[in-house]
Amino acid sequence: MRETLGDSTVAAANVIAAGYFRSYSVVGLLALVGVLFVAVAFGAGRLLRPVVPTPEKLLTYECGVDPVGEGWAHTQVRYYVYAFLYVIFAVDSIFLFPWATVFAAPGYGATTLVEMFVFLGFLAVGLLYAYKKGVLTWT
């Protein structure tokens, strides 16, 4: 096999390999610069900040209120459900913009309209399920 490959073929392969590895060296160099940037920033912060520990600074701090009692607190799950429903509908509204762009393109109108009704049907089923489970009632 070595006898059939000419010097020009080997040289061309070396040029291709050099270009291939050069692209990886650029990525590696950028990663190194990023790591160095973070290391220098953290090092400078550590050297420049004042270190004066006091008992007040070592207390747990939350929203300006001194910690009193146990660390265990009951949280209402319904707030998370409302947040989750908001995120679902916010993400769904994001999908409306690309759909509207494709819908305006010639030849895609009927297909994208059917797809959007299927999508809205899934949303309606999810909303109906949440309503039937009583998630949407404020107590």
Backbone hydrogen bonds, N-H to C=O, Kabsch-Sander energy under -0.5 kcal/mol:
donor,donor_aa,acceptor,acceptor_aa,energy
5,L,1,M,-1.1
10,V,6,G,-1.8
11,A,7,D,-2.3
12,A,8,S,-2.2
13,A,9,T,-2.2
14,N,10,V,-2.1
15,V,11,A,-2.0
16,I,12,A,-2.2
17,A,13,A,-2.5
18,A,14,N,-2.3
19,G,15,V,-2.2
20,Y,16,I,-2.1
21,F,17,A,-2.6
22,R,18,A,-2.0
23,S,19,G,-1.5
24,Y,20,Y,-1.2
25,S,21,F,-2.0
26,V,22,R,-1.6
27,V,23,S,-1.5
28,G,24,Y,-2.6
29,L,25,S,-2.4
30,L,26,V,-2.3
31,A,27,V,-2.3
32,L,28,G,-2.4
33,V,29,L,-2.5
34,G,30,L,-2.3
35,V,31,A,-2.4
36,L,32,L,-2.6
37,F,33,V,-2.4
38,V,34,G,-2.1
39,A,35,V,-2.5
40,V,36,L,-2.8
41,A,37,F,-2.2
42,F,38,V,-2.6
43,G,39,A,-2.6
44,A,40,V,-2.7
45,G,41,A,-2.1
46,R,42,F,-2.2
47,L,43,G,-2.2
48,L,44,A,-2.3
49,R,45,G,-1.7
52,V,50,P,-0.6
58,L,54,T,-1.3
59,L,56,E,-0.9
62,E,65,V,-0.8
65,V,62,E,-1.9
73,A,71,G,-0.5
79,Y,76,Q,-0.7
80,Y,76,Q,-0.6
80,Y,77,V,-0.7
81,V,77,V,-1.8
82,Y,78,R,-2.3
83,A,79,Y,-2.1
84,F,80,Y,-2.6
85,L,81,V,-2.7
86,Y,82,Y,-2.4
87,V,83,A,-2.4
88,I,84,F,-2.4
89,F,85,L,-2.3
90,A,86,Y,-2.5
91,V,87,V,-2.6
92,D,88,I,-2.1
93,S,89,F,-1.9
94,I,90,A,-1.3
95,F,91,V,-1.4
96,L,92,D,-0.6
96,L,93,S,-0.6
97,F,93,S,-0.6
97,F,94,I,-0.7
99,W,95,F,-1.3
100,A,96,L,-2.4
101,T,97,F,-1.6
102,V,98,P,-2.4
103,F,99,W,-2.7
104,A,100,A,-1.3
105,A,101,T,-0.5
105,A,102,V,-1.0
108,Y,105,A,-1.4
112,T,108,Y,-2.5
113,L,109,G,-1.9
114,V,110,A,-2.1
115,E,111,T,-2.4
116,M,112,T,-2.2
117,F,113,L,-1.9
118,V,114,V,-2.1
119,F,115,E,-2.4
120,L,116,M,-3.0
121,G,117,F,-1.9
122,F,118,V,-2.1
123,L,119,F,-2.0
124,A,120,L,-2.5
125,V,121,G,-2.5
126,G,122,F,-2.2
127,L,123,L,-2.6
128,L,124,A,-2.6
129,Y,125,V,-2.3
130,A,126,G,-2.3
131,Y,127,L,-2.2
132,K,128,L,-2.7
133,K,129,Y,-1.9
134,G,131,Y,-1.1
135,V,130,A,-2.2
136,L,130,A,-0.7
137,T,134,G,-0.9
138,W,136,L,-0.5
139,T,137,T,-0.5
